[in-house]
Amino acid sequence: MLEVVLPDLGEGIESAFISCWYKEEADEVAQDEDLLEVVTEKSALAIVSPYQGVVRNILKKENEKVKTGEVLALIEKRESE
């Protein structure tokens, strides 16, 4: 399983709230496809999947506060065809 973490959002932002998930557990996701949206003090940002595969576990729920580097979900990697 591969971890999806909240990336460094820049501008000294250390945390965000999960606004919504675009994918659910067991959904296929492509690399660089929008996976979820987070909201910071300054803006709303889409977080893309760093991997192609299947979303196996969503570890953080909507409206939950998360910190940079925190694991948000687990993806079972699939090799591109």
mmCIF file of the N, C-alpha and C atoms, coordinates in Angstrom:
data_MODEL
# 
_entry.id   MODEL 
# 
loop_
_atom_site.group_PDB 
_atom_site.id 
_atom_site.type_symbol 
_atom_site.label_atom_id 
_atom_site.label_alt_id 
_atom_site.label_comp_id 
_atom_site.label_asym_id 
_atom_site.label_entity_id 
_atom_site.label_seq_id 
_atom_site.pdbx_PDB_ins_code 
_atom_site.Cartn_x 
_atom_site.Cartn_y 
_atom_site.Cartn_z 
_atom_site.occupancy 
_atom_site.B_iso_or_equiv 
_atom_site.pdbx_formal_charge 
_atom_site.auth_seq_id 
_atom_site.auth_comp_id 
_atom_site.auth_asym_id 
_atom_site.auth_atom_id 
_atom_site.pdbx_PDB_model_num 
ATOM 1   N N  . MET A 1 1  ? 0.839   -1.177 0.000   1.00 0.00 ? 1  MET A N  1 
ATOM 2   C CA . MET A 1 1  ? 0.000   0.000  0.000   1.00 0.00 ? 1  MET A CA 1 
ATOM 3   C C  . MET A 1 1  ? 0.886   1.242  0.000   1.00 0.00 ? 1  MET A C  1 
ATOM 4   N N  . LEU A 1 2  ? 0.435   2.230  -0.729  1.00 0.00 ? 2  LEU A N  1 
ATOM 5   C CA . LEU A 1 2  ? 1.165   3.485  -0.830  1.00 0.00 ? 2  LEU A CA 1 
ATOM 6   C C  . LEU A 1 2  ? 0.398   4.589  -0.108  1.00 0.00 ? 2  LEU A C  1 
ATOM 7   N N  . GLU A 1 3  ? 1.117   5.437  0.576   1.00 0.00 ? 3  GLU A N  1 
ATOM 8   C CA . GLU A 1 3  ? 0.495   6.487  1.377   1.00 0.00 ? 3  GLU A CA 1 
ATOM 9   C C  . GLU A 1 3  ? 0.304   7.766  0.571   1.00 0.00 ? 3  GLU A C  1 
ATOM 10  N N  . VAL A 1 4  ? -0.860  8.364  0.733   1.00 0.00 ? 4  VAL A N  1 
ATOM 11  C CA . VAL A 1 4  ? -1.133  9.696  0.203   1.00 0.00 ? 4  VAL A CA 1 
ATOM 12  C C  . VAL A 1 4  ? -1.063  10.641 1.394   1.00 0.00 ? 4  VAL A C  1 
ATOM 13  N N  . VAL A 1 5  ? -0.156  11.597 1.347   1.00 0.00 ? 5  VAL A N  1 
ATOM 14  C CA . VAL A 1 5  ? 0.019   12.531 2.457   1.00 0.00 ? 5  VAL A CA 1 
ATOM 15  C C  . VAL A 1 5  ? -0.371  13.934 2.019   1.00 0.00 ? 5  VAL A C  1 
ATOM 16  N N  . LEU A 1 6  ? -0.692  14.762 3.007   1.00 0.00 ? 6  LEU A N  1 
ATOM 17  C CA . LEU A 1 6  ? -0.954  16.164 2.704   1.00 0.00 ? 6  LEU A CA 1 
ATOM 18  C C  . LEU A 1 6  ? 0.381   16.812 2.355   1.00 0.00 ? 6  LEU A C  1 
ATOM 19  N N  . PRO A 1 7  ? 0.514   17.294 1.120   1.00 0.00 ? 7  PRO A N  1 
ATOM 20  C CA . PRO A 1 7  ? 1.789   17.885 0.717   1.00 0.00 ? 7  PRO A CA 1 
ATOM 21  C C  . PRO A 1 7  ? 1.989   19.260 1.347   1.00 0.00 ? 7  PRO A C  1 
ATOM 22  N N  . ASP A 1 8  ? 3.204   19.753 1.241   1.00 0.00 ? 8  ASP A N  1 
ATOM 23  C CA . ASP A 1 8  ? 3.511   21.110 1.680   1.00 0.00 ? 8  ASP A CA 1 
ATOM 24  C C  . ASP A 1 8  ? 2.721   22.060 0.783   1.00 0.00 ? 8  ASP A C  1 
ATOM 25  N N  . LEU A 1 9  ? 1.861   22.862 1.381   1.00 0.00 ? 9  LEU A N  1 
ATOM 26  C CA . LEU A 1 9  ? 1.004   23.769 0.627   1.00 0.00 ? 9  LEU A CA 1 
ATOM 27  C C  . LEU A 1 9  ? 1.639   25.143 0.422   1.00 0.00 ? 9  LEU A C  1 
ATOM 28  N N  . GLY A 1 10 ? 2.847   25.319 0.947   1.00 0.00 ? 10 GLY A N  1 
ATOM 29  C CA . GLY A 1 10 ? 3.578   26.569 0.774   1.00 0.00 ? 10 GLY A CA 1 
ATOM 30  C C  . GLY A 1 10 ? 3.053   27.681 1.663   1.00 0.00 ? 10 GLY A C  1 
ATOM 31  N N  . GLU A 1 11 ? 3.675   28.827 1.567   1.00 0.00 ? 11 GLU A N  1 
ATOM 32  C CA . GLU A 1 11 ? 3.288   30.039 2.288   1.00 0.00 ? 11 GLU A CA 1 
ATOM 33  C C  . GLU A 1 11 ? 3.177   29.830 3.796   1.00 0.00 ? 11 GLU A C  1 
ATOM 34  N N  . GLY A 1 12 ? 3.932   28.879 4.339   1.00 0.00 ? 12 GLY A N  1 
ATOM 35  C CA . GLY A 1 12 ? 3.926   28.638 5.778   1.00 0.00 ? 12 GLY A CA 1 
ATOM 36  C C  . GLY A 1 12 ? 2.669   27.955 6.298   1.00 0.00 ? 12 GLY A C  1 
ATOM 37  N N  . ILE A 1 13 ? 1.851   27.430 5.403   1.00 0.00 ? 13 ILE A N  1 
ATOM 38  C CA . ILE A 1 13 ? 0.614   26.747 5.809   1.00 0.00 ? 13 ILE A CA 1 
ATOM 39  C C  . ILE A 1 13 ? 0.981   25.361 6.324   1.00 0.00 ? 13 ILE A C  1 
ATOM 40  N N  . GLU A 1 14 ? 0.586   25.063 7.556   1.00 0.00 ? 14 GLU A N  1 
ATOM 41  C CA . GLU A 1 14 ? 0.952   23.794 8.181   1.00 0.00 ? 14 GLU A CA 1 
ATOM 42  C C  . GLU A 1 14 ? -0.219  22.829 8.320   1.00 0.00 ? 14 GLU A C  1 
ATOM 43  N N  . SER A 1 15 ? -1.454  23.313 8.082   1.00 0.00 ? 15 SER A N  1 
ATOM 44  C CA . SER A 1 15 ? -2.615  22.431 8.217   1.00 0.00 ? 15 SER A CA 1 
ATOM 45  C C  . SER A 1 15 ? -3.748  22.916 7.318   1.00 0.00 ? 15 SER A C  1 
ATOM 46  N N  . ALA A 1 16 ? -4.729  22.043 7.144   1.00 0.00 ? 16 ALA A N  1 
ATOM 47  C CA . ALA A 1 16 ? -5.897  22.356 6.317   1.00 0.00 ? 16 ALA A CA 1 
ATOM 48  C C  . ALA A 1 16 ? -7.048  21.477 6.784   1.00 0.00 ? 16 ALA A C  1 
ATOM 49  N N  . PHE A 1 17 ? -8.241  21.817 6.335   1.00 0.00 ? 17 PHE A N  1 
ATOM 50  C CA . PHE A 1 17 ? -9.419  20.987 6.597   1.00 0.00 ? 17 PHE A CA 1 
ATOM 51  C C  . PHE A 1 17 ? -9.794  20.278 5.312   1.00 0.00 ? 17 PHE A C  1 
ATOM 52  N N  . ILE A 1 18 ? -10.173 19.007 5.424   1.00 0.00 ? 18 ILE A N  1 
ATOM 53  C CA . ILE A 1 18 ? -10.640 18.276 4.253   1.00 0.00 ? 18 ILE A CA 1 
ATOM 54  C C  . ILE A 1 18 ? -12.052 18.742 3.943   1.00 0.00 ? 18 ILE A C  1 
ATOM 55  N N  . SER A 1 19 ? -12.215 19.293 2.770   1.00 0.00 ? 19 SER A N  1 
ATOM 56  C CA . SER A 1 19 ? -13.510 19.805 2.339   1.00 0.00 ? 19 SER A CA 1 
ATOM 57  C C  . SER A 1 19 ? -14.371 18.669 1.784   1.00 0.00 ? 19 SER A C  1 
ATOM 58  N N  . CYS A 1 20 ? -13.796 17.902 0.855   1.00 0.00 ? 20 CYS A N  1 
ATOM 59  C CA . CYS A 1 20 ? -14.525 16.754 0.293   1.00 0.00 ? 20 CYS A CA 1 
ATOM 60  C C  . CYS A 1 20 ? -13.558 15.798 -0.390  1.00 0.00 ? 20 CYS A C  1 
ATOM 61  N N  . TRP A 1 21 ? -13.976 14.563 -0.452  1.00 0.00 ? 21 TRP A N  1 
ATOM 62  C CA . TRP A 1 21 ? -13.257 13.523 -1.196  1.00 0.00 ? 21 TRP A CA 1 
ATOM 63  C C  . TRP A 1 21 ? -13.945 13.373 -2.539  1.00 0.00 ? 21 TRP A C  1 
ATOM 64  N N  . TYR A 1 22 ? -13.173 13.320 -3.609  1.00 0.00 ? 22 TYR A N  1 
ATOM 65  C CA . TYR A 1 22 ? -13.725 13.083 -4.940  1.00 0.00 ? 22 TYR A CA 1 
ATOM 66  C C  . TYR A 1 22 ? -13.828 11.588 -5.227  1.00 0.00 ? 22 TYR A C  1 
ATOM 67  N N  . LYS A 1 23 ? -13.109 10.794 -4.467  1.00 0.00 ? 23 LYS A N  1 
ATOM 68  C CA . LYS A 1 23 ? -13.112 9.338  -4.621  1.00 0.00 ? 23 LYS A CA 1 
ATOM 69  C C  . LYS A 1 23 ? -13.532 8.691  -3.309  1.00 0.00 ? 23 LYS A C  1 
ATOM 70  N N  . GLU A 1 24 ? -14.047 7.469  -3.416  1.00 0.00 ? 24 GLU A N  1 
ATOM 71  C CA . GLU A 1 24 ? -14.411 6.683  -2.242  1.00 0.00 ? 24 GLU A CA 1 
ATOM 72  C C  . GLU A 1 24 ? -13.532 5.442  -2.201  1.00 0.00 ? 24 GLU A C  1 
ATOM 73  N N  . GLU A 1 25 ? -13.576 4.735  -1.070  1.00 0.00 ? 25 GLU A N  1 
ATOM 74  C CA . GLU A 1 25 ? -12.823 3.487  -0.975  1.00 0.00 ? 25 GLU A CA 1 
ATOM 75  C C  . GLU A 1 25 ? -13.299 2.531  -2.059  1.00 0.00 ? 25 GLU A C  1 
ATOM 76  N N  . ALA A 1 26 ? -12.368 1.832  -2.674  1.00 0.00 ? 26 ALA A N  1 
ATOM 77  C CA . ALA A 1 26 ? -12.566 0.865  -3.757  1.00 0.00 ? 26 ALA A CA 1 
ATOM 78  C C  . ALA A 1 26 ? -12.668 1.523  -5.135  1.00 0.00 ? 26 ALA A C  1 
ATOM 79  N N  . ASP A 1 27 ? -12.616 2.854  -5.209  1.00 0.00 ? 27 ASP A N  1 
ATOM 80  C CA . ASP A 1 27 ? -12.627 3.545  -6.501  1.00 0.00 ? 27 ASP A CA 1 
ATOM 81  C C  . ASP A 1 27 ? -11.248 3.490  -7.145  1.00 0.00 ? 27 ASP A C  1 
ATOM 82  N N  . GLU A 1 28 ? -11.242 3.384  -8.459  1.00 0.00 ? 28 GLU A N  1 
ATOM 83  C CA . GLU A 1 28 ? -10.000 3.504  -9.235  1.00 0.00 ? 28 GLU A CA 1 
ATOM 84  C C  . GLU A 1 28 ? -9.621  4.979  -9.289  1.00 0.00 ? 28 GLU A C  1 
ATOM 85  N N  . VAL A 1 29 ? -8.330  5.250  -9.289  1.00 0.00 ? 29 VAL A N  1 
ATOM 86  C CA . VAL A 1 29 ? -7.846  6.614  -9.420  1.00 0.00 ? 29 VAL A CA 1 
ATOM 87  C C  . VAL A 1 29 ? -6.618  6.619  -10.315 1.00 0.00 ? 29 VAL A C  1 
ATOM 88  N N  . ALA A 1 30 ? -6.527  7.620  -11.179 1.00 0.00 ? 30 ALA A N  1 
ATOM 89  C CA . ALA A 1 30 ? -5.367  7.768  -12.058 1.00 0.00 ? 30 ALA A CA 1 
ATOM 90  C C  . ALA A 1 30 ? -4.338  8.675  -11.395 1.00 0.00 ? 30 ALA A C  1 
ATOM 91  N N  . GLN A 1 31 ? -3.094  8.480  -11.751 1.00 0.00 ? 31 GLN A N  1 
ATOM 92  C CA . GLN A 1 31 ? -2.054  9.375  -11.249 1.00 0.00 ? 31 GLN A CA 1 
ATOM 93  C C  . GLN A 1 31 ? -2.368  10.790 -11.710 1.00 0.00 ? 31 GLN A C  1 
ATOM 94  N N  . ASP A 1 32 ? -2.229  11.757 -10.824 1.00 0.00 ? 32 ASP A N  1 
ATOM 95  C CA . ASP A 1 32 ? -2.478  13.178 -11.066 1.00 0.00 ? 32 ASP A CA 1 
ATOM 96  C C  . ASP A 1 32 ? -3.965  13.526 -11.210 1.00 0.00 ? 32 ASP A C  1 
ATOM 97  N N  . GLU A 1 33 ? -4.855  12.587 -10.903 1.00 0.00 ? 33 GLU A N  1 
ATOM 98  C CA . GLU A 1 33 ? -6.293  12.867 -10.891 1.00 0.00 ? 33 GLU A CA 1 
ATOM 99  C C  . GLU A 1 33 ? -6.654  13.477 -9.531  1.00 0.00 ? 33 GLU A C  1 
ATOM 100 N N  . ASP A 1 34 ? -7.599  14.428 -9.538  1.00 0.00 ? 34 ASP A N  1 
ATOM 101 C CA . ASP A 1 34 ? -8.046  15.028 -8.277  1.00 0.00 ? 34 ASP A CA 1 
ATOM 102 C C  . ASP A 1 34 ? -8.593  13.951 -7.354  1.00 0.00 ? 34 ASP A C  1 
ATOM 103 N N  . LEU A 1 35 ? -8.102  13.949 -6.126  1.00 0.00 ? 35 LEU A N  1 
ATOM 104 C CA . LEU A 1 35 ? -8.483  12.937 -5.146  1.00 0.00 ? 35 LEU A CA 1 
ATOM 105 C C  . LEU A 1 35 ? -9.351  13.533 -4.033  1.00 0.00 ? 35 LEU A C  1 
ATOM 106 N N  . LEU A 1 36 ? -8.978  14.720 -3.578  1.00 0.00 ? 36 LEU A N  1 
ATOM 107 C CA . LEU A 1 36 ? -9.736  15.393 -2.540  1.00 0.00 ? 36 LEU A CA 1 
ATOM 108 C C  . LEU A 1 36 ? -9.490  16.883 -2.612  1.00 0.00 ? 36 LEU A C  1 
ATOM 109 N N  . GLU A 1 37 ? -10.307 17.624 -1.877  1.00 0.00 ? 37 GLU A N  1 
ATOM 110 C CA . GLU A 1 37 ? -10.130 19.068 -1.791  1.00 0.00 ? 37 GLU A CA 1 
ATOM 111 C C  . GLU A 1 37 ? -9.899  19.437 -0.339  1.00 0.00 ? 37 GLU A C  1 
ATOM 112 N N  . VAL A 1 38 ? -8.946  20.343 -0.119  1.00 0.00 ? 38 VAL A N  1 
ATOM 113 C CA . VAL A 1 38 ? -8.689  20.851 1.227   1.00 0.00 ? 38 VAL A CA 1 
ATOM 114 C C  . VAL A 1 38 ? -8.885  22.357 1.225   1.00 0.00 ? 38 VAL A C  1 
ATOM 115 N N  . VAL A 1 39 ? -9.211  22.878 2.399   1.00 0.00 ? 39 VAL A N  1 
ATOM 116 C CA . VAL A 1 39 ? -9.415  24.312 2.560   1.00 0.00 ? 39 VAL A CA 1 
ATOM 117 C C  . VAL A 1 39 ? -8.427  24.819 3.602   1.00 0.00 ? 39 VAL A C  1 
ATOM 118 N N  . THR A 1 40 ? -7.734  25.895 3.246   1.00 0.00 ? 40 THR A N  1 
ATOM 119 C CA . THR A 1 40 ? -6.812  26.552 4.179   1.00 0.00 ? 40 THR A CA 1 
ATOM 120 C C  . THR A 1 40 ? -7.393  27.915 4.533   1.00 0.00 ? 40 THR A C  1 
ATOM 121 N N  . GLU A 1 41 ? -6.644  28.663 5.321   1.00 0.00 ? 41 GLU A N  1 
ATOM 122 C CA . GLU A 1 41 ? -7.067  30.017 5.673   1.00 0.00 ? 41 GLU A CA 1 
ATOM 123 C C  . GLU A 1 41 ? -7.193  30.899 4.436   1.00 0.00 ? 41 GLU A C  1 
ATOM 124 N N  . LYS A 1 42 ? -6.455  30.542 3.387   1.00 0.00 ? 42 LYS A N  1 
ATOM 125 C CA . LYS A 1 42 ? -6.378  31.409 2.210   1.00 0.00 ? 42 LYS A CA 1 
ATOM 126 C C  . LYS A 1 42 ? -7.145  30.921 0.999   1.00 0.00 ? 42 LYS A C  1 
ATOM 127 N N  . SER A 1 43 ? -7.321  29.600 0.848   1.00 0.00 ? 43 SER A N  1 
ATOM 128 C CA . SER A 1 43 ? -7.961  29.114 -0.377  1.00 0.00 ? 43 SER A CA 1 
ATOM 129 C C  . SER A 1 43 ? -8.371  27.648 -0.273  1.00 0.00 ? 43 SER A C  1 
ATOM 130 N N  . ALA A 1 44 ? -9.086  27.202 -1.301  1.00 0.00 ? 44 ALA A N  1 
ATOM 131 C CA . ALA A 1 44 ? -9.422  25.787 -1.456  1.00 0.00 ? 44 ALA A CA 1 
ATOM 132 C C  . ALA A 1 44 ? -8.507  25.220 -2.536  1.00 0.00 ? 44 ALA A C  1 
ATOM 133 N N  . LEU A 1 45 ? -7.970  24.026 -2.276  1.00 0.00 ? 45 LEU A N  1 
ATOM 134 C CA . LEU A 1 45 ? -7.014  23.420 -3.205  1.00 0.00 ? 45 LEU A CA 1 
ATOM 135 C C  . LEU A 1 45 ? -7.362  21.961 -3.450  1.00 0.00 ? 45 LEU A C  1 
ATOM 136 N N  . ALA A 1 46 ? -7.251  21.526 -4.695  1.00 0.00 ? 46 ALA A N  1 
ATOM 137 C CA . ALA A 1 46 ? -7.417  20.112 -5.017  1.00 0.00 ? 46 ALA A CA 1 
ATOM 138 C C  . ALA A 1 46 ? -6.083  19.410 -4.795  1.00 0.00 ? 46 ALA A C  1 
ATOM 139 N N  . ILE A 1 47 ? -6.136  18.245 -4.165  1.00 0.00 ? 47 ILE A N  1 
ATOM 140 C CA . ILE A 1 47 ? -4.951  17.409 -3.963  1.00 0.00 ? 47 ILE A CA 1 
ATOM 141 C C  . ILE A 1 47 ? -5.080  16.244 -4.941  1.00 0.00 ? 47 ILE A C  1 
ATOM 142 N N  . VAL A 1 48 ? -4.057  16.038 -5.749  1.00 0.00 ? 48 VAL A N  1 
ATOM 143 C CA . VAL A 1 48 ? -4.096  14.980 -6.750  1.00 0.00 ? 48 VAL A CA 1 
ATOM 144 C C  . VAL A 1 48 ? -3.452  13.704 -6.221  1.00 0.00 ? 48 VAL A C  1 
ATOM 145 N N  . SER A 1 49 ? -3.841  12.599 -6.831  1.00 0.00 ? 49 SER A N  1 
ATOM 146 C CA . SER A 1 49 ? -3.267  11.315 -6.449  1.00 0.00 ? 49 SER A CA 1 
ATOM 147 C C  . SER A 1 49 ? -1.847  11.196 -6.992  1.00 0.00 ? 49 SER A C  1 
ATOM 148 N N  . PRO A 1 50 ? -0.890  10.835 -6.147  1.00 0.00 ? 50 PRO A N  1 
ATOM 149 C CA . PRO A 1 50 ? 0.475   10.639 -6.634  1.00 0.00 ? 50 PRO A CA 1 
ATOM 150 C C  . PRO A 1 50 ? 0.661   9.286  -7.325  1.00 0.00 ? 50 PRO A C  1 
ATOM 151 N N  . TYR A 1 51 ? -0.378  8.442  -7.268  1.00 0.00 ? 51 TYR A N  1 
ATOM 152 C CA . TYR A 1 51 ? -0.279  7.083  -7.816  1.00 0.00 ? 51 TYR A CA 1 
ATOM 153 C C  . TYR A 1 51 ? -1.515  6.721  -8.628  1.00 0.00 ? 51 TYR A C  1 
ATOM 154 N N  . GLN A 1 52 ? -1.333  5.747  -9.501  1.00 0.00 ? 52 GLN A N  1 
ATOM 155 C CA . GLN A 1 52 ? -2.461  5.122  -10.185 1.00 0.00 ? 52 GLN A CA 1 
ATOM 156 C C  . GLN A 1 52 ? -2.797  3.863  -9.411  1.00 0.00 ? 52 GLN A C  1 
ATOM 157 N N  . GLY A 1 53 ? -4.078  3.628  -9.149  1.00 0.00 ? 53 GLY A N  1 
ATOM 158 C CA . GLY A 1 53 ? -4.440  2.429  -8.413  1.00 0.00 ? 53 GLY A CA 1 
ATOM 159 C C  . GLY A 1 53 ? -5.854  2.473  -7.894  1.00 0.00 ? 53 GLY A C  1 
ATOM 160 N N  . VAL A 1 54 ? -6.049  1.814  -6.754  1.00 0.00 ? 54 VAL A N  1 
ATOM 161 C CA . VAL A 1 54 ? -7.361  1.709  -6.123  1.00 0.00 ? 54 VAL A CA 1 
ATOM 162 C C  . VAL A 1 54 ? -7.268  2.292  -4.718  1.00 0.00 ? 54 VAL A C  1 
ATOM 163 N N  . VAL A 1 55 ? -8.198  3.176  -4.398  1.00 0.00 ? 55 VAL A N  1 
ATOM 164 C CA . VAL A 1 55 ? -8.255  3.743  -3.051  1.00 0.00 ? 55 VAL A CA 1 
ATOM 165 C C  . VAL A 1 55 ? -8.701  2.622  -2.111  1.00 0.00 ? 55 VAL A C  1 
ATOM 166 N N  . ARG A 1 56 ? -7.850  2.232  -1.194  1.00 0.00 ? 56 ARG A N  1 
ATOM 167 C CA . ARG A 1 56 ? -8.162  1.127  -0.277  1.00 0.00 ? 56 ARG A CA 1 
ATOM 168 C C  . ARG A 1 56 ? -8.659  1.618  1.074   1.00 0.00 ? 56 ARG A C  1 
ATOM 169 N N  . ASN A 1 57 ? -8.035  2.663  1.608   1.00 0.00 ? 57 ASN A N  1 
ATOM 170 C CA . ASN A 1 57 ? -8.440  3.171  2.917   1.00 0.00 ? 57 ASN A CA 1 
ATOM 171 C C  . ASN A 1 57 ? -8.380  4.686  2.918   1.00 0.00 ? 57 ASN A C  1 
ATOM 172 N N  . ILE A 1 58 ? -9.476  5.324  3.291   1.00 0.00 ? 58 ILE A N  1 
ATOM 173 C CA . ILE A 1 58 ? -9.489  6.762  3.535   1.00 0.00 ? 58 ILE A CA 1 
ATOM 174 C C  . ILE A 1 58 ? -9.353  6.926  5.042   1.00 0.00 ? 58 ILE A C  1 
ATOM 175 N N  . LEU A 1 59 ? -8.243  7.497  5.463   1.00 0.00 ? 59 LEU A N  1 
ATOM 176 C CA . LEU A 1 59 ? -7.912  7.570  6.886   1.00 0.00 ? 59 LEU A CA 1 
ATOM 177 C C  . LEU A 1 59 ? -8.399  8.854  7.549   1.00 0.00 ? 59 LEU A C  1 
ATOM 178 N N  . LYS A 1 60 ? -8.615  9.888  6.771   1.00 0.00 ? 60 LYS A N  1 
ATOM 179 C CA . LYS A 1 60 ? -9.072  11.174 7.303   1.00 0.00 ? 60 LYS A CA 1 
ATOM 180 C C  . LYS A 1 60 ? -10.395 11.532 6.621   1.00 0.00 ? 60 LYS A C  1 
ATOM 181 N N  . LYS A 1 61 ? -11.334 11.973 7.402   1.00 0.00 ? 61 LYS A N  1 
ATOM 182 C CA . LYS A 1 61 ? -12.691 12.230 6.912   1.00 0.00 ? 61 LYS A CA 1 
ATOM 183 C C  . LYS A 1 61 ? -12.909 13.700 6.581   1.00 0.00 ? 61 LYS A C  1 
ATOM 184 N N  . GLU A 1 62 ? -14.017 13.971 5.880   1.00 0.00 ? 62 GLU A N  1 
ATOM 185 C CA . GLU A 1 62 ? -14.387 15.344 5.563   1.00 0.00 ? 62 GLU A CA 1 
ATOM 186 C C  . GLU A 1 62 ? -14.561 16.149 6.845   1.00 0.00 ? 62 GLU A C  1 
ATOM 187 N N  . ASN A 1 63 ? -14.181 17.415 6.779   1.00 0.00 ? 63 ASN A N  1 
ATOM 188 C CA . ASN A 1 63 ? -14.221 18.371 7.894   1.00 0.00 ? 63 ASN A CA 1 
ATOM 189 C C  . ASN A 1 63 ? -13.173 18.103 8.965   1.00 0.00 ? 63 ASN A C  1 
ATOM 190 N N  . GLU A 1 64 ? -12.284 17.149 8.738   1.00 0.00 ? 64 GLU A N  1 
ATOM 191 C CA . GLU A 1 64 ? -11.223 16.849 9.692   1.00 0.00 ? 64 GLU A CA 1 
ATOM 192 C C  . GLU A 1 64 ? -10.005 17.720 9.392   1.00 0.00 ? 64 GLU A C  1 
ATOM 193 N N  . LYS A 1 65 ? -9.376  18.231 10.437  1.00 0.00 ? 65 LYS A N  1 
ATOM 194 C CA . LYS A 1 65 ? -8.164  19.029 10.283  1.00 0.00 ? 65 LYS A CA 1 
ATOM 195 C C  . LYS A 1 65 ? -6.974  18.089 10.148  1.00 0.00 ? 65 LYS A C  1 
ATOM 196 N N  . VAL A 1 66 ? -6.137  18.361 9.150   1.00 0.00 ? 66 VAL A N  1 
ATOM 197 C CA . VAL A 1 66 ? -4.951  17.529 8.906   1.00 0.00 ? 66 VAL A CA 1 
ATOM 198 C C  . VAL A 1 66 ? -3.726  18.429 8.800   1.00 0.00 ? 66 VAL A C  1 
ATOM 199 N N  . LYS A 1 67 ? -2.580  17.856 9.142   1.00 0.00 ? 67 LYS A N  1 
ATOM 200 C CA . LYS A 1 67 ? -1.323  18.594 9.104   1.00 0.00 ? 67 LYS A CA 1 
ATOM 201 C C  . LYS A 1 67 ? -0.485  18.149 7.912   1.00 0.00 ? 67 LYS A C  1 
ATOM 202 N N  . THR A 1 68 ? 0.385   19.030 7.460   1.00 0.00 ? 68 THR A N  1 
ATOM 203 C CA . THR A 1 68 ? 1.308   18.710 6.374   1.00 0.00 ? 68 THR A CA 1 
ATOM 204 C C  . THR A 1 68 ? 2.072   17.429 6.713   1.00 0.00 ? 68 THR A C  1 
ATOM 205 N N  . GLY A 1 69 ? 2.143   16.506 5.766   1.00 0.00 ? 69 GLY A N  1 
ATOM 206 C CA . GLY A 1 69 ? 2.857   15.249 5.964   1.00 0.00 ? 69 GLY A CA 1 
ATOM 207 C C  . GLY A 1 69 ? 2.013   14.146 6.564   1.00 0.00 ? 69 GLY A C  1 
ATOM 208 N N  . GLU A 1 70 ? 0.809   14.466 7.017   1.00 0.00 ? 70 GLU A N  1 
ATOM 209 C CA . GLU A 1 70 ? -0.070  13.454 7.623   1.00 0.00 ? 70 GLU A CA 1 
ATOM 210 C C  . GLU A 1 70 ? -0.660  12.552 6.538   1.00 0.00 ? 70 GLU A C  1 
ATOM 211 N N  . VAL A 1 71 ? -0.774  11.253 6.831   1.00 0.00 ? 71 VAL A N  1 
ATOM 212 C CA . VAL A 1 71 ? -1.311  10.291 5.867   1.00 0.00 ? 71 VAL A CA 1 
ATOM 213 C C  . VAL A 1 71 ? -2.822  10.451 5.780   1.00 0.00 ? 71 VAL A C  1 
ATOM 214 N N  . LEU A 1 72 ? -3.318  10.645 4.552   1.00 0.00 ? 72 LEU A N  1 
ATOM 215 C CA . LEU A 1 72 ? -4.741  10.861 4.309   1.00 0.00 ? 72 LEU A CA 1 
ATOM 216 C C  . LEU A 1 72 ? -5.447  9.597  3.830   1.00 0.00 ? 72 LEU A C  1 
ATOM 217 N N  . ALA A 1 73 ? -4.747  8.805  3.027   1.00 0.00 ? 73 ALA A N  1 
ATOM 218 C CA . ALA A 1 73 ? -5.358  7.614  2.433   1.00 0.00 ? 73 ALA A CA 1 
ATOM 219 C C  . ALA A 1 73 ? -4.272  6.629  2.011   1.00 0.00 ? 73 ALA A C  1 
ATOM 220 N N  . LEU A 1 74 ? -4.707  5.404  1.747   1.00 0.00 ? 74 LEU A N  1 
ATOM 221 C CA . LEU A 1 74 ? -3.810  4.364  1.228   1.00 0.00 ? 74 LEU A CA 1 
ATOM 222 C C  . LEU A 1 74 ? -4.316  3.924  -0.135  1.00 0.00 ? 74 LEU A C  1 
ATOM 223 N N  . ILE A 1 75 ? -3.392  3.794  -1.065  1.00 0.00 ? 75 ILE A N  1 
ATOM 224 C CA . ILE A 1 75 ? -3.726  3.372  -2.426  1.00 0.00 ? 75 ILE A CA 1 
ATOM 225 C C  . ILE A 1 75 ? -2.956  2.112  -2.750  1.00 0.00 ? 75 ILE A C  1 
ATOM 226 N N  . GLU A 1 76 ? -3.668  1.151  -3.312  1.00 0.00 ? 76 GLU A N  1 
ATOM 227 C CA . GLU A 1 76 ? -3.030  -0.046 -3.836  1.00 0.00 ? 76 GLU A CA 1 
ATOM 228 C C  . GLU A 1 76 ? -2.604  0.282  -5.265  1.00 0.00 ? 76 GLU A C  1 
ATOM 229 N N  . LYS A 1 77 ? -1.307  0.275  -5.494  1.00 0.00 ? 77 LYS A N  1 
ATOM 230 C CA . LYS A 1 77 ? -0.777  0.702  -6.785  1.00 0.00 ? 77 LYS A CA 1 
ATOM 231 C C  . LYS A 1 77 ? -1.101  -0.285 -7.886  1.00 0.00 ? 77 LYS A C  1 
ATOM 232 N N  . ARG A 1 78 ? -1.428  0.282  -9.023  1.00 0.00 ? 78 ARG A N  1 
ATOM 233 C CA . ARG A 1 78 ? -1.648  -0.492 -10.244 1.00 0.00 ? 78 ARG A CA 1 
ATOM 234 C C  . ARG A 1 78 ? -0.671  0.011  -11.278 1.00 0.00 ? 78 ARG A C  1 
ATOM 235 N N  . GLU A 1 79 ? -0.075  -0.903 -11.975 1.00 0.00 ? 79 GLU A N  1 
ATOM 236 C CA . GLU A 1 79 ? 0.851   -0.515 -13.043 1.00 0.00 ? 79 GLU A CA 1 
ATOM 237 C C  . GLU A 1 79 ? 0.050   -0.023 -14.230 1.00 0.00 ? 79 GLU A C  1 
ATOM 238 N N  . SER A 1 80 ? 0.530   1.051  -14.884 1.00 0.00 ? 80 SER A N  1 
ATOM 239 C CA . SER A 1 80 ? -0.158  1.550  -16.070 1.00 0.00 ? 80 SER A CA 1 
ATOM 240 C C  . SER A 1 80 ? -0.042  0.521  -17.187 1.00 0.00 ? 80 SER A C  1 
ATOM 241 N N  . GLU A 1 81 ? -1.092  0.463  -17.979 1.00 0.00 ? 81 GLU A N  1 
ATOM 242 C CA . GLU A 1 81 ? -1.144  -0.542 -19.047 1.00 0.00 ? 81 GLU A CA 1 
ATOM 243 C C  . GLU A 1 81 ? -0.565  -0.015 -20.322 1.00 0.00 ? 81 GLU A C  1 
# 
